[in-house]
Amino acid sequence: MWQIRLAFPGTEGTALLIPFRGVEESIAYFKKAAQVRPGGAAAFGDDMEKFGVWPGTFAHCYEAGWLENFFQALDENASWLKILTPSEYIASHVPLGRADLPSASYAEMMEWVLPTETRLRYFALHKDSRGVRTCSPLFAAARGADSSANIRNPICSTRKCCGFPLV
């Protein structure tokens, strides 16, 4: 018997922004995502070592005030940016559909786990594409993503993503 499971995927965008880029860039990312997908959700679940364990992150996050500034910016944008627990969101929203989850948590990991011959062809294809990989359906297929899946990245101009369901 099938059971419904709900997932809140993290986004590659937030993983690259938080806490490494300016707070304003994170808020701008959320704002653009909210414009593209009104009522959507953005979840952040990443390496918590980024908040004080990795070299330089303690000074950046706490001594320089990045984390405090980030939470302050969330509060300042509360008119359109709602902070909810997953259960609060689930109680007021229905799932958008099926999600075919990738076999790894980020693009590089999905590349590293490919069989050697496939990985070498994949990297040759990547080199030939001049580094454009993040939203190409071709790269989705190369990594085994289901091309029929309705996986969308709100920041992507092609509106198709390579296996990372965002917002």
Helices and strands as residue ranges (DSSP letters): H 12-17, H 23-36, G 48-51, H 57-58, I 59-63, H 66-76, H 86-92, H 107-112, H 116-128, H 137-142
